[in-house]
Amino acid sequence: MISTHLSSKGQIMIPRQICQHQHWESEQELVIIELKNGIWLKPKYPFKSTYLEDAAKYLPYKGKAKTLADMDAAIAVGVLENNDDCI
C-alpha cells in the first residue's frame, strides 16, 4: 500500500508510480467523486477524441439488433449495480 498526506492547503501528492501506472501526465485534468467511505479520482477525459467508425470496428456484434428497450434495461441494471458506492 502506498500512502501520501493532505497538506494544510487541502492538496495531496499522487506518487509518481501511480501516475505512471494510470498513464496520467502533468497537468492532467481529474474528476473527484465523493463516496461514502472516501473518494474516487479519475481522468476528466479518459480517452482521446475519436470517431464512431474507428471504435465500432473493434466491437463486432453478431446477432439480432438490440431494441431501445433492451438498451434502457441494461443501463438500468448497470446503474443499480454501481449506485451502492455513491453518496
Beta strands, then each sheet from edge to edge (+ up, - down):
strand 1: 30-35
strand 2: 38-43
sheet 1: 1+ 2-
end
